[in-house]
Amino acid sequence: MPFPLHRPRPPVAVLIATALLAAGTAGCSALAPFSTCEGTDARLRELDTLPLLASAPAGAEPAPGSAGAYAECVDDSGDAWLSAGRLYFYPGTEQEVVAHYREAAVAGGWQVHSTRRPSADGRPELCLTQGEEGHARKAEIRFVPRRALRDIHRLEPNRESARKLAFEIAAEAETDGAESSC
């Protein structure tokens, strides 16, 4: 009697890898219509011209050059998003900045969420949202430590600015306008 044919079974790892590859490939067709920055210029201009970004407290001065204002679409992580922001120097306190943006946000139709937990350096941040699915955006107020001015914003404040509080207001949105939470 001939020996029965025996097919070796593939290792479990090969089966799992094949299943993951098939699921990943099928998932690519389900990505949002703007998985890159292509075609996002109009939404980026809309984000960059939000009145909230320009509504700094009286006495606040914009940081000079490109450190003071930016608008960009970033797609280096495989999931593109839009971001626009302004960096200011202010002679007052963090509480005054937060109070100003709470008032400006309500007047502009934004939802004010509770002040987030203090960041690593203990500075409070405020988060705001606006819009429905397809047109949603988020804004945050962040207080910028001196080191971040140099390391992140590539800005060396002059003597007068160095005595002031540095803060950034940044608005963000998914390229397809999907809601994002604080």
Sine and cosine of phi, psi and omega as CSV:
sin_phi,cos_phi,sin_psi,cos_psi,sin_omega,cos_omega
0.00,0.00,0.76,-0.65,0.00,-1.00
-0.94,0.34,0.43,-0.90,0.04,-1.00
-0.92,0.38,0.65,-0.76,0.02,-1.00
-0.92,0.38,0.58,-0.81,0.06,-1.00
-0.94,0.34,0.76,-0.65,0.00,-1.00
-0.83,-0.55,0.88,-0.47,0.06,-1.00
-1.00,0.02,0.77,-0.64,0.06,-1.00
-0.94,0.33,0.63,-0.78,0.04,-1.00
-0.99,0.14,0.63,-0.77,0.05,-1.00
-0.93,0.35,0.53,-0.85,0.03,-1.00
-0.87,0.49,0.47,-0.88,-0.02,-1.00
-0.84,0.54,-0.61,0.79,-0.01,-1.00
-0.87,0.49,-0.61,0.79,0.02,-1.00
-0.92,0.39,-0.65,0.76,0.02,-1.00
-0.90,0.44,-0.69,0.73,0.00,-1.00
-0.91,0.42,-0.71,0.71,0.00,-1.00
-0.88,0.48,-0.65,0.76,0.02,-1.00
-0.90,0.43,-0.68,0.74,0.01,-1.00
-0.90,0.43,-0.68,0.73,0.02,-1.00
-0.91,0.42,-0.64,0.77,0.02,-1.00
-0.90,0.44,-0.68,0.73,0.02,-1.00
-0.91,0.42,-0.67,0.75,0.01,-1.00
-0.92,0.39,-0.66,0.75,0.01,-1.00
-0.91,0.42,-0.64,0.77,0.01,-1.00
-0.93,0.36,-0.64,0.77,0.03,-1.00
-0.92,0.38,-0.55,0.83,-0.01,-1.00
-0.92,0.38,-0.43,0.90,-0.02,-1.00
-0.88,0.48,-0.55,0.83,-0.02,-1.00
-0.97,0.25,-0.22,0.98,-0.01,-1.00
-0.99,-0.13,0.13,0.99,0.00,-1.00
-0.92,0.39,0.40,-0.92,0.03,-1.00
-0.85,0.53,0.41,-0.91,-0.05,-1.00
-0.89,0.47,-0.40,0.92,0.03,-1.00
-0.91,-0.41,0.93,0.37,0.03,-1.00
-0.98,0.20,-0.15,0.99,0.11,-0.99
-0.83,-0.56,-0.08,-1.00,0.00,-1.00
-0.99,0.11,-0.09,1.00,-0.02,-1.00
-0.87,0.49,0.77,-0.64,0.05,-1.00
0.98,0.18,0.26,0.97,-0.05,-1.00
-0.97,-0.24,0.11,0.99,-0.08,-1.00
-0.82,0.57,-0.71,0.70,-0.04,-1.00
-0.90,0.43,-0.69,0.72,0.01,-1.00
-0.91,0.41,-0.59,0.81,0.01,-1.00
-0.93,0.38,-0.67,0.75,0.06,-1.00
-0.88,0.47,-0.65,0.76,0.03,-1.00
-0.87,0.49,-0.69,0.72,0.01,-1.00
-0.92,0.40,-0.67,0.74,-0.05,-1.00
-0.92,0.38,-0.41,0.91,-0.04,-1.00
-0.98,-0.21,0.27,0.96,0.05,-1.00
-0.86,0.51,0.77,-0.63,0.02,-1.00
-0.83,0.55,-0.52,0.86,-0.02,-1.00
-0.86,0.51,-0.59,0.81,-0.02,-1.00
-0.91,0.42,-0.53,0.85,-0.04,-1.00
-1.00,-0.06,0.01,1.00,-0.10,-1.00
-1.00,-0.06,0.82,0.57,0.00,-1.00
-0.94,0.34,0.43,-0.90,0.06,-1.00
-0.88,0.47,0.48,-0.87,0.05,-1.00
-0.82,0.57,0.74,-0.68,0.00,-1.00
0.99,-0.13,-0.21,0.98,0.03,-1.00
-0.98,0.22,0.63,-0.78,0.01,-1.00
-0.87,-0.49,0.73,-0.69,0.04,-1.00
-0.93,0.37,0.58,-0.82,0.09,-1.00
-0.92,0.40,0.49,-0.87,-0.07,-1.00
-0.95,0.30,0.44,-0.90,0.13,-0.99
0.87,0.49,-0.48,-0.88,-0.07,-1.00
-0.94,0.35,-0.28,0.96,0.08,-1.00
-0.93,0.36,-0.47,0.88,-0.07,-1.00
-0.98,0.18,-0.52,0.85,-0.04,-1.00
-0.55,-0.83,0.65,-0.76,0.04,-1.00
-0.50,-0.87,0.39,-0.92,0.14,-0.99
-0.51,-0.86,0.80,-0.60,-0.06,-1.00
-0.44,-0.90,0.40,-0.92,0.18,-0.98
-0.93,-0.37,0.78,-0.63,-0.04,-1.00
-0.89,-0.45,0.80,-0.60,0.03,-1.00
-0.75,-0.66,0.51,0.86,-0.03,-1.00
-0.98,0.19,-0.18,0.98,-0.01,-1.00
-0.98,-0.19,0.00,1.00,-0.04,-1.00
1.00,-0.06,-0.17,0.98,0.05,-1.00
-0.75,-0.66,0.98,-0.20,-0.11,-0.99
-0.94,0.34,0.53,-0.85,0.12,-0.99
-0.55,-0.84,0.34,-0.94,-0.04,-1.00
-0.96,-0.27,0.58,-0.82,-0.02,-1.00
-0.52,-0.85,0.69,-0.73,0.09,-1.00
-0.63,-0.78,0.60,-0.80,-0.05,-1.00
-0.37,-0.93,0.19,-0.98,0.03,-1.00
-0.69,-0.73,0.66,-0.75,0.04,-1.00
-0.92,-0.38,0.77,-0.64,-0.06,-1.00
-0.79,-0.61,0.40,-0.92,0.20,-0.98
-0.92,-0.39,0.71,-0.71,-0.12,-0.99
-0.71,-0.71,0.71,-0.70,-0.02,-1.00
-0.98,0.19,-0.10,0.99,-0.06,-1.00
-0.99,-0.11,-0.47,-0.88,-0.09,-1.00
-0.96,-0.28,0.25,-0.97,0.07,-1.00
-0.87,0.49,-0.64,0.77,-0.01,-1.00
-0.89,0.46,-0.61,0.80,0.04,-1.00
-0.91,0.40,-0.64,0.77,0.03,-1.00
-0.90,0.44,-0.74,0.67,0.00,-1.00
-0.87,0.48,-0.70,0.71,0.01,-1.00
-0.88,0.47,-0.67,0.74,0.02,-1.00
-0.87,0.49,-0.74,0.67,-0.05,-1.00
-0.96,0.30,-0.48,0.88,0.13,-0.99
-0.87,0.49,-0.73,0.68,-0.01,-1.00
-0.92,0.40,-0.71,0.70,0.00,-1.00
-0.90,0.44,-0.60,0.80,-0.01,-1.00
-0.91,0.41,-0.73,0.68,0.01,-1.00
-0.87,0.49,-0.70,0.71,0.01,-1.00
-0.89,0.45,-0.49,0.87,-0.02,-1.00
-1.00,-0.05,0.11,0.99,0.03,-1.00
0.99,0.13,0.31,0.95,0.04,-1.00
-1.00,0.01,0.47,-0.88,0.14,-0.99
-1.00,-0.04,0.78,-0.62,0.01,-1.00
-1.00,-0.08,0.83,-0.56,0.05,-1.00
-0.99,-0.16,0.38,-0.92,-0.05,-1.00
-0.83,0.56,0.47,-0.88,0.04,-1.00
-0.85,0.53,0.76,-0.65,-0.01,-1.00
-0.92,0.40,0.27,-0.96,0.07,-1.00
-0.83,0.56,0.54,-0.84,0.01,-1.00
-0.83,0.56,0.57,-0.82,0.04,-1.00
-0.94,0.35,-0.01,-1.00,-0.09,-1.00
-0.83,0.56,-0.52,0.85,0.00,-1.00
-1.00,-0.07,0.19,0.98,0.10,-1.00
1.00,0.07,0.07,1.00,-0.03,-1.00
-1.00,0.04,0.72,-0.69,-0.03,-1.00
-0.95,0.31,0.43,-0.90,0.09,-1.00
-0.75,-0.66,0.49,-0.87,-0.02,-1.00
-0.87,-0.48,0.67,-0.75,0.00,-1.00
-0.85,-0.53,0.67,-0.74,-0.05,-1.00
-0.75,-0.66,0.53,-0.85,0.10,-1.00
-0.73,-0.68,0.40,-0.92,0.01,-1.00
-0.43,-0.90,0.56,-0.83,0.12,-0.99
1.00,-0.05,0.32,-0.95,0.01,-1.00
-0.99,-0.16,0.09,-1.00,0.06,-1.00
-0.77,0.64,0.75,-0.66,-0.03,-1.00
1.00,-0.09,-0.34,0.94,0.01,-1.00
-0.66,-0.75,0.36,0.93,-0.10,-0.99
-0.99,0.16,0.48,-0.88,0.10,-1.00
-0.48,-0.88,0.31,-0.95,-0.04,-1.00
-0.74,-0.67,0.55,-0.83,0.09,-1.00
-0.73,-0.68,0.55,-0.84,0.03,-1.00
-0.71,-0.70,0.56,-0.83,0.13,-0.99
-0.95,-0.30,0.82,-0.58,-0.02,-1.00
-0.81,-0.59,0.64,-0.76,0.08,-1.00
-1.00,-0.08,0.78,-0.62,-0.19,-0.98
-0.98,-0.22,0.89,-0.46,0.06,-1.00
-0.92,0.39,0.41,-0.91,-0.03,-1.00
-0.82,0.58,-0.67,0.74,-0.03,-1.00
-0.88,0.48,-0.63,0.77,0.01,-1.00
-0.92,0.39,-0.50,0.87,0.07,-1.00
-0.86,0.52,-0.66,0.75,0.01,-1.00
-0.98,0.20,-0.76,0.64,-0.15,-0.99
-0.96,0.28,-0.64,0.77,-0.08,-1.00
-0.99,-0.13,-0.75,0.66,-0.08,-1.00
-1.00,0.00,-0.11,0.99,0.00,-1.00
0.81,0.59,0.72,0.69,-0.08,-1.00
-0.78,-0.63,0.78,-0.63,0.09,-1.00
-0.96,-0.30,0.97,-0.22,-0.05,-1.00
-0.88,0.47,0.58,-0.82,0.08,-1.00
-0.96,0.29,0.06,-1.00,-0.09,-1.00
-0.84,0.54,-0.67,0.74,-0.02,-1.00
-0.93,0.36,-0.71,0.70,-0.01,-1.00
-0.91,0.41,-0.56,0.83,-0.04,-1.00
-0.88,0.47,-0.39,0.92,0.01,-1.00
-1.00,0.07,-0.10,0.99,-0.06,-1.00
-0.98,-0.22,0.31,-0.95,0.06,-1.00
-0.96,0.27,0.76,-0.65,0.07,-1.00
-0.98,-0.17,0.76,-0.65,0.07,-1.00
-0.61,-0.79,0.40,-0.92,0.00,-1.00
-0.81,-0.58,0.67,-0.74,0.20,-0.98
-0.92,-0.38,0.82,-0.57,-0.05,-1.00
-0.79,-0.61,0.74,-0.67,0.08,-1.00
-0.95,-0.31,0.64,-0.77,-0.02,-1.00
-0.71,-0.71,0.44,-0.90,0.07,-1.00
-0.43,-0.90,0.53,-0.85,0.17,-0.99
-0.94,0.35,0.47,-0.88,-0.03,-1.00
-0.90,0.43,-0.44,0.90,0.02,-1.00
-0.99,-0.15,0.10,0.99,0.03,-1.00
0.98,0.20,0.23,0.97,0.01,-1.00
-0.89,0.46,0.52,-0.85,0.00,-1.00
-0.92,0.40,0.61,-0.80,0.14,-0.99
-0.74,-0.67,0.60,-0.80,-0.09,-1.00
-0.97,-0.25,0.22,-0.98,0.02,-1.00
-0.99,0.14,0.00,0.00,0.00,0.00
